[in-house]
Amino acid sequence: MAAIYRRAVEVTGARDYAPAQVAVWRDHGPDLAGMWRRLGDGRRTWVAVNEDDAVVGFVDLEADGHIDLLYVDPAAGGRGVAAALLDRLEAEAAAAGLKRLYVEASETARPVLLKRSFVDLGRRDLRVADTPIHNYAMAKSL
Ligand SMILES: CC(C)(COP(=O)(O)OP(=O)(O)OC[C@H]1O[C@@H](n2cnc3c(N)ncnc32)[C@H](O)[C@@H]1OP(=O)(O)O)[C@@H](O)C(=O)NCCC(=O)NCCS
């Protein structure tokens, strides 16, 4: 999953972000140890697997409705993997009684989430290691 994160940022994220931005996004995200820590902190995680049972994408959900990570291997991109992961996440979040999902969405994820009735609450301009980079606060009522 750490490798998928890296590839998704380097290949798919690079469609929407400059090389310096891709580098800080990749380098300030979870590496292998960070992925263990984050995904082992009690949040729920769903993975999508291909016909060989290899993981091709994943999404997580924190207890308050926050989606922290949504990453799909570029080799499996554009084929509805994220849509399938979000279908499952939304169904289980609603069943668990959550009323709202929220996420800081990349430029790349924004159209995917708009299509699913997430609302864009505004662009967030950040600086990571002195590099300007942005994302969008987005939310969806369940
Ligand atoms: C964002 C990401 C997870 C999407 O994964 P994906 O599996 O390729 O997305 P899907 O194929 O499920 O696309 C879902 C829907 O969004 C649409 N979509 C995807 N990209 C789009 C774009 N740039 N513009 C408009 N619509 C788009 C698809 O057509 C699809 O619609 P459909 O279900 O009606 O066909 C993937 O591109 C990724 O890993 N990006 C890099 C990392 C990233 O940005 N993560 C999010 C951090 S918040």
The ligand as an SDF file (V2000), in Angstrom:
LIG
                    3D

 48 50  0  0  0  0  0  0  0  0999 V2000
   -8.0850    9.9370   -7.3560 C   0  0  0  0  0  0  0  0  0  0  0  0
   -7.9430    8.4320   -7.6220 C   0  0  0  0  0  0  0  0  0  0  0  0
   -7.9840    7.6830   -6.2920 C   0  0  0  0  0  0  0  0  0  0  0  0
   -9.1070    7.9790   -8.5260 C   0  0  0  0  0  0  0  0  0  0  0  0
   -9.0070    6.5640   -8.6960 O   0  0  0  0  0  0  0  0  0  0  0  0
   -9.6050    5.7940   -9.9790 P   0  0  0  0  0  0  0  0  0  0  0  0
   -9.7960    4.3940   -9.6060 O   0  0  0  0  0  0  0  0  0  0  0  0
   -8.7480    6.0890  -11.1480 O   0  0  0  0  0  0  0  0  0  0  0  0
  -11.0180    6.5340  -10.1660 O   0  0  0  0  0  0  0  0  0  0  0  0
  -12.3090    5.8690  -10.8480 P   0  0  0  0  0  0  0  0  0  0  0  0
  -11.8910    5.1510  -12.0880 O   0  0  0  0  0  0  0  0  0  0  0  0
  -13.0510    5.0760   -9.8250 O   0  0  0  0  0  0  0  0  0  0  0  0
  -13.1250    7.1630  -11.2260 O   0  0  0  0  0  0  0  0  0  0  0  0
  -14.2960    7.4900  -10.5390 C   0  0  0  0  0  0  0  0  0  0  0  0
  -15.1470    8.4090  -11.3770 C   0  0  0  0  0  0  0  0  0  0  0  0
  -14.5340    9.6850  -11.4880 O   0  0  0  0  0  0  0  0  0  0  0  0
  -14.3940   10.0350  -12.8660 C   0  0  0  0  0  0  0  0  0  0  0  0
  -13.1360   10.7630  -13.0480 N   0  0  0  0  0  0  0  0  0  0  0  0
  -11.9040   10.3400  -12.7330 C   0  0  0  0  0  0  0  0  0  0  0  0
  -10.9950   11.3000  -13.0340 N   0  0  0  0  0  0  0  0  0  0  0  0
  -11.6980   12.3320  -13.5510 C   0  0  0  0  0  0  0  0  0  0  0  0
  -11.3340   13.6050  -14.0530 C   0  0  0  0  0  0  0  0  0  0  0  0
  -10.0550   14.0260  -14.0910 N   0  0  0  0  0  0  0  0  0  0  0  0
  -12.3200   14.4160  -14.4790 N   0  0  0  0  0  0  0  0  0  0  0  0
  -13.6060   14.0310  -14.4500 C   0  0  0  0  0  0  0  0  0  0  0  0
  -14.0160   12.8230  -13.9830 N   0  0  0  0  0  0  0  0  0  0  0  0
  -13.0630   11.9900  -13.5360 C   0  0  0  0  0  0  0  0  0  0  0  0
  -14.3660    8.7170  -13.6020 C   0  0  0  0  0  0  0  0  0  0  0  0
  -14.7940    8.8830  -14.9360 O   0  0  0  0  0  0  0  0  0  0  0  0
  -15.3200    7.8880  -12.8010 C   0  0  0  0  0  0  0  0  0  0  0  0
  -16.6560    8.1810  -13.1610 O   0  0  0  0  0  0  0  0  0  0  0  0
  -17.6600    6.9710  -13.5340 P   0  0  0  0  0  0  0  0  0  0  0  0
  -17.6870    6.0870  -12.3040 O   0  0  0  0  0  0  0  0  0  0  0  0
  -18.9530    7.6630  -13.7960 O   0  0  0  0  0  0  0  0  0  0  0  0
  -17.0420    6.3320  -14.7320 O   0  0  0  0  0  0  0  0  0  0  0  0
   -6.6060    8.1190   -8.3630 C   0  0  0  0  0  0  0  0  0  0  0  0
   -6.5510    8.9030   -9.5240 O   0  0  0  0  0  0  0  0  0  0  0  0
   -5.3550    8.3820   -7.5370 C   0  0  0  0  0  0  0  0  0  0  0  0
   -4.8690    7.5130   -6.8250 O   0  0  0  0  0  0  0  0  0  0  0  0
   -4.7980    9.6180   -7.7070 N   0  0  0  0  0  0  0  0  0  0  0  0
   -3.5170    9.9780   -7.0980 C   0  0  0  0  0  0  0  0  0  0  0  0
   -3.6230   10.0690   -5.6100 C   0  0  0  0  0  0  0  0  0  0  0  0
   -4.7040   11.0030   -5.1410 C   0  0  0  0  0  0  0  0  0  0  0  0
   -4.9000   12.0810   -5.6700 O   0  0  0  0  0  0  0  0  0  0  0  0
   -5.3860   10.5660   -4.0980 N   0  0  0  0  0  0  0  0  0  0  0  0
   -6.3930   11.3320   -3.4600 C   0  0  0  0  0  0  0  0  0  0  0  0
   -5.8070   12.0590   -2.3080 C   0  0  0  0  0  0  0  0  0  0  0  0
   -7.1010   12.9810   -1.5170 S   0  0  0  0  0  0  0  0  0  0  0  0
  1  2  1  0
  2  3  1  0
  2  4  1  0
  2 36  1  0
  4  5  1  0
  5  6  1  0
  6  7  2  0
  6  8  1  0
  6  9  1  0
  9 10  1  0
 10 11  2  0
 10 12  1  0
 10 13  1  0
 13 14  1  0
 14 15  1  0
 15 16  1  0
 15 30  1  0
 16 17  1  0
 17 18  1  0
 17 28  1  0
 18 19  1  0
 18 27  1  0
 19 20  2  0
 20 21  1  0
 21 22  1  0
 21 27  2  0
 22 23  1  0
 22 24  2  0
 24 25  1  0
 25 26  2  0
 26 27  1  0
 28 29  1  0
 28 30  1  0
 30 31  1  0
 31 32  1  0
 32 33  2  0
 32 34  1  0
 32 35  1  0
 36 37  1  0
 36 38  1  0
 38 39  2  0
 38 40  1  0
 40 41  1  0
 41 42  1  0
 42 43  1  0
 43 44  2  0
 43 45  1  0
 45 46  1  0
 46 47  1  0
 47 48  1  0
M  END
$$$$
